[in-house]
């Protein structure tokens, strides 16, 4: 496995606080959309997310799930857990290719513009009976990126619904910039930062119910989270992080990103090659 880039740590909250990040929603312009309609782009700007989209056809979805089954078994054999398969596009050639899938990139480019990089990919897998919840949070809280021009694609590997703890969004919560959060050491949470009273920042929570192969897109400033999976069904999704190529990074995070559409006009991203396995 190619793990060298995965050794790049997340900066601490204090390190992030010292960075000159621009933490405000950057609306999608969509001057010449190729897939989305003008109404969809307006909806994204208003609500902070769009869903659902058909990303993988049934054969592609089945093949991707089978691939993940094998990866998960290998990681568990190594003593890792189901949440530890990160930077997957730089570990596996199949995922490096998957994040360039035209059905996905076409939609993302309509929101971010013609020059797009993929800098992150992480399998979030809740096993049957998994006791861990994902607290309400904004993705951008954790990231040394500026400005906040990143779209997260959540690609369903398994069917996701309320029964097996699908992700939830707080519509309109993306317009507040960086929202205050508390640090938590709760053993039943996946993340260590949590936003309290999420409903005060937007509308009622909505379920991100997706069939395997479908995907949603959300702003890096949108509040989202999920409950513990108490069902007898697995719930796995691949999060794919895309950014406009003019986004700046710190702490060597540029080494994670490669161009999937257009040009790297600033020459900032490392554009690592496809893994050979």
Phi, psi and omega per residue, in radians:
X1 nan 2.452 3.086
X2 -1.508 1.843 -2.996
X3 -2.071 0.022 -2.977
X4 -1.108 -0.695 3.137
X5 -1.261 -0.496 3.125
X6 -1.165 -0.268 3.107
X7 -1.363 -0.144 3.091
X8 -1.218 2.055 -3.038
X9 -1.403 2.835 2.981
X10 -1.330 2.360 3.055
X11 -1.102 2.687 3.088
X12 -1.318 2.823 3.076
X13 -0.953 -0.655 3.135
X14 -1.205 -0.657 3.081
X15 -1.133 -0.744 3.130
X16 -1.113 -0.654 -3.108
X17 -1.123 -0.402 -3.116
X18 -1.486 -0.185 -3.092
X19 -1.427 2.552 3.120
X20 -1.434 1.011 -3.094
X21 -1.371 2.508 3.007
X22 -1.664 1.871 -2.996
X23 -1.870 1.253 3.108
X24 -2.577 2.536 -3.104
X25 -1.083 2.304 3.091
X26 -1.839 1.860 -3.068
X27 -1.069 2.546 3.010
X28 -1.262 2.357 -3.114
X29 -1.574 -0.799 3.082
X30 1.044 0.819 -3.087
X31 -1.143 -0.579 3.113
X32 -2.486 1.177 -3.089
X33 -1.092 2.508 -3.136
X34 -1.783 -0.408 -3.095
X35 -2.198 -0.843 -3.091
X36 -1.358 2.691 3.038
X37 -1.546 2.876 3.072
X38 -1.046 -0.632 3.120
X39 -1.136 -0.677 3.111
X40 -1.157 -0.698 3.128
X41 -1.139 -0.715 3.068
X42 -1.085 -0.687 -3.138
X43 -1.144 -0.713 3.087
X44 -1.057 -0.797 -3.136
X45 -1.094 -0.591 -3.104
X46 -1.411 -0.779 -3.007
X47 -1.700 -0.472 -3.138
X48 1.637 0.047 -3.135
X49 -2.771 2.879 3.001
X50 -2.473 2.530 3.081
X51 -3.040 2.848 -0.248
X52 -1.607 2.807 3.047
X53 -2.211 2.550 3.063
X54 -1.505 1.917 -3.115
X55 -1.676 -0.960 -3.104
X56 -1.907 2.442 3.043
X57 -1.318 2.965 -3.053
X58 -0.967 -0.668 3.124
X59 -1.176 -0.799 3.122
X60 -1.079 -0.709 -3.137
X61 -1.123 -0.749 3.132
X62 -1.140 -0.721 3.128
X63 -1.157 -0.677 3.124
X64 -1.174 -0.706 3.104
X65 -1.115 -0.723 3.115
X66 -1.116 -0.694 3.081
X67 -1.069 -0.825 -3.135
X68 -1.101 -0.679 3.109
X69 -0.945 -0.769 3.140
X70 -1.182 -0.727 3.125
X71 -1.110 -0.788 -3.127
X72 -1.063 -0.762 3.129
X73 -1.064 -0.714 3.136
X74 -1.151 -0.726 -3.139
X75 -1.169 -0.718 3.125
X76 -1.125 -0.656 3.095
X77 -1.100 -0.517 3.104
X78 -1.454 0.017 3.125
X79 1.548 0.173 3.105
X80 -1.565 2.895 3.123
X81 -1.830 3.131 -2.995
X82 -1.303 -0.137 3.131
X83 -1.744 0.016 -2.923
X84 -1.646 0.060 -3.053
X85 -1.602 1.460 -3.088
X86 -1.950 2.990 -3.087
X87 0.829 0.755 -3.014
X88 -1.142 -0.478 -3.120
X89 -1.221 -0.332 3.090
X90 -1.810 0.022 3.029
X91 -1.726 -0.645 -2.930
X92 -2.277 2.251 3.123
X93 -1.041 -0.653 -3.125
X94 -1.054 -0.697 -3.120
X95 -1.358 -0.601 3.035
X96 -0.984 -0.701 3.096
X97 -1.298 -0.684 -3.078
X98 -1.079 -0.705 -3.094
X99 -1.210 -0.148 3.058
X100 -1.734 0.145 -3.077
X101 -0.990 2.213 -3.042
X102 -1.058 -0.598 3.141
X103 -1.116 -0.551 3.131
X104 -1.448 -0.875 -3.063
X105 -1.142 -0.608 3.115
X106 -1.044 -0.737 3.132
X107 -1.192 -0.760 -3.124
X108 -1.110 -0.731 -3.100
X109 -1.120 -0.503 3.083
X110 -1.164 -0.380 3.117
X111 -1.684 -0.626 -3.031
X112 -1.735 -0.299 -3.087
X113 1.852 -3.102 -2.968
X114 -1.301 -0.333 -3.080
X115 -1.929 1.918 -2.970
X116 -2.282 2.379 3.011
X117 -2.033 2.642 2.920
X118 -1.832 2.165 -3.109
X119 -2.134 -0.072 -3.120
X120 -2.647 2.620 3.053
X121 -2.784 2.207 -2.982
X122 -2.546 2.200 3.047
X123 -1.405 2.085 3.015
X124 -1.808 1.833 -3.005
X125 -2.096 2.003 3.044
X126 -1.709 1.976 -3.140
X127 -1.266 2.810 3.082
X128 -0.959 2.294 -3.128
X129 1.282 0.170 3.122
X130 -1.009 2.303 -3.068
X131 -1.655 0.128 -3.037
X132 -1.746 2.386 3.050
X133 -1.880 2.774 3.041
X134 -1.828 1.947 -3.073
X135 -1.182 2.825 3.111
X136 -1.060 2.270 -3.078
X137 -2.770 2.908 2.943
X138 -1.903 2.345 3.127
X139 -1.014 -0.717 -3.020
X140 -1.113 -0.339 3.095
X141 -0.941 -0.639 -2.989
X142 -1.605 -0.136 -2.869
X143 -1.912 2.317 3.059
X144 -1.483 1.082 -3.109
X145 -2.203 2.573 3.072
X146 -2.751 2.435 -0.088
X147 -1.319 -3.132 -3.096
X148 -1.435 1.327 3.110
X149 -2.125 1.003 3.104
X150 -2.127 2.393 3.040
X151 -1.990 2.263 3.054
X152 -1.696 2.182 2.970
X153 -1.665 2.245 3.027
X154 -1.904 1.827 -3.084
X155 -1.707 2.086 -3.084
X156 -1.281 2.117 3.012
X157 -1.520 -0.720 2.997
X158 -1.941 2.815 2.957
X159 -1.021 2.381 3.120
X160 -2.150 2.265 -3.130
X161 -2.681 3.069 -3.107
X162 -1.005 -0.516 -3.108
X163 -1.097 -0.675 -3.116
X164 -1.942 0.524 2.945
X165 1.203 1.007 3.044
X166 -1.090 2.822 3.042
X167 -1.173 2.705 3.083
X168 -2.257 2.526 3.099
X169 -1.954 2.620 2.910
X170 -1.813 1.751 -3.112
X171 -1.007 2.514 3.086
X172 1.228 0.167 -3.122
X173 -1.480 0.000 -3.044
X174 -1.524 -0.011 -3.003
X175 -1.750 0.118 -3.048
X176 -1.740 0.111 -3.032
X177 1.208 -2.657 3.132
X178 -1.329 2.100 -3.113
X179 -1.567 2.445 3.132
X180 -1.029 2.552 -3.108
X181 -2.456 2.846 3.054
X182 -1.963 2.573 3.004
X183 -1.443 2.428 -3.126
X184 -2.300 2.485 3.077
X185 -1.984 0.343 -3.128
X186 -1.017 2.312 -3.105
X187 -1.202 -0.338 -3.067
X188 -1.666 0.249 3.125
X189 -1.993 2.633 3.129
X190 -1.490 -0.610 -3.120
X191 -1.911 2.778 -3.062
X192 -1.805 0.074 3.106
X193 -2.170 2.370 -3.055
X194 -2.432 2.397 3.052
X195 -1.618 2.280 3.124
X196 -1.577 2.678 3.087
X197 0.886 0.979 -3.055
X198 -1.061 -0.539 -3.106
X199 -1.118 -0.318 -3.140
X200 -1.326 -0.132 -3.103
X201 -1.835 -0.007 -3.119
X202 -3.059 -2.710 -3.116
X203 -1.448 3.123 3.077
X204 -1.062 2.589 -3.124
X205 -1.073 2.516 3.081
X206 -2.094 2.521 3.116
X207 -1.348 2.402 3.041
X208 -1.724 1.335 -3.108
X209 -1.531 2.097 -3.056
X210 -2.360 2.529 2.968
X211 -1.505 2.680 3.123
X212 -0.936 2.258 -3.101
X213 1.715 -0.292 3.061
X214 -1.511 2.841 3.106
X215 -2.511 2.749 2.995
X216 -2.017 2.883 3.048
X217 -2.312 2.369 3.086
X218 -2.490 2.677 3.106
X219 -1.173 2.616 3.112
X220 -1.185 -0.147 3.118
X221 -1.826 0.024 -3.107
X222 -1.391 2.310 3.043
X223 -1.232 2.327 3.085
X224 -2.691 2.866 3.141
X225 -3.073 -3.069 3.104
X226 -2.752 2.698 3.125
X227 -1.457 3.023 3.051
X228 -1.210 2.540 3.115
X229 -1.496 1.850 -3.134
X230 -1.719 0.073 -3.072
X231 -1.523 3.133 3.073
X232 -1.709 0.303 -3.141
X233 -2.040 2.442 3.051
X234 -1.262 2.647 3.047
X235 -2.360 1.782 -3.117
X236 -2.080 2.416 3.001
X237 -2.401 2.629 3.042
X238 -1.781 2.014 3.021
X239 -1.501 2.270 3.119
X240 -2.097 2.180 -3.065
X241 -1.799 2.117 3.094
X242 -2.046 2.553 3.093
X243 -2.395 2.682 2.953
X244 -1.094 2.497 -3.019
X245 -1.134 -0.320 -3.140
X246 -1.506 0.094 3.077
X247 -1.246 2.450 3.120
X248 -1.722 2.553 3.081
X249 -2.215 2.885 3.027
X250 -2.296 3.036 3.075
X251 0.994 0.672 3.037
X252 1.162 0.274 -3.137
X253 -1.218 -0.281 3.080
X254 -1.108 -0.366 -3.140
X255 -1.224 -0.264 -3.123
X256 -1.478 -0.307 -2.899
X257 -1.802 2.503 3.033
X258 -2.422 2.678 -3.052
X259 -1.285 2.265 3.079
X260 -2.015 -0.142 3.133
X261 -2.821 2.315 3.017
X262 1.413 -2.436 -3.042
X263 -2.255 2.572 2.993
X264 -1.570 1.429 -2.951
X265 -1.117 -0.492 -3.141
X266 -1.638 -0.107 -3.116
X267 1.086 0.509 -3.025
X268 -1.476 -0.644 -2.982
X269 -1.453 2.571 -3.049
X270 -1.314 -0.416 -3.138
X271 0.892 1.015 3.122
X272 -1.093 2.580 -3.096
X273 -1.297 2.923 3.102
X274 -1.119 2.373 3.040
X275 -1.035 2.721 -3.073
X276 -1.689 0.355 3.132
X277 -2.570 nan nan
